[in-house]
């Protein structure tokens, strides 16, 4: 979802003739990409934490 929003913002940037609006859309796309990366990082950390918790129960 976040990456789709980023792509939509990049498309909007390509479709506008106004430099300020183009910059706004590109900044928005960067923000959406950063949010997508943060969500992925959190999911990865949650998996590692869950695996560590299960390993602690087994040992």
N, C-alpha and C positions, 0 to 999 in steps of 0.2 A: 504494500500500500504506500509506504513512504517513498520508495523508489519510483513508483508510478506517478506520484505527485511531483517528484523532482523532474521526471521526464516531461510532464505536462507543463511545468514552468519553463523548461528549456524550449519546448515547442512554442509557447507563448512568446518567449524572447525572440525566437527566429521570425515570428510572424508580425512583430511590431516594428514600426518605422521610427519610433521615438527612442532616442538613446537612453534617457532616464528610465523609461519604462522597461527597456531591455535589461539595463543593469539591475533594476528591482527584481525582475523575474530570475535573472541569473543568481542573484544573492539568495533568493527564495529557494532555488534549486539546490544551492550549496547547503542551506539549512536543512532541507528535507534529506539530503544525502547524509549529513551528520547525524540526524535523528535515526536514520536507518542503520547506520554503523553502531550507534549507541544501543539500539534494540538488539542487534546481533551480538554485540559484546556482552550485554546482560544475559542473553539466552545462553551463550557459551559458558559464562561464569556459573550460571545456575546449574548447567549440566555437570560441570566440574565439581561444584559444591555437593550436588546430589550423589555423585559417584564417591566422593570422599566420605560422605555420611554413611553410605551403604558399606563401604570398605571398613569403616570404623565399627559398624554393627557386626560384621562378619569376623572381625579379628578379635 
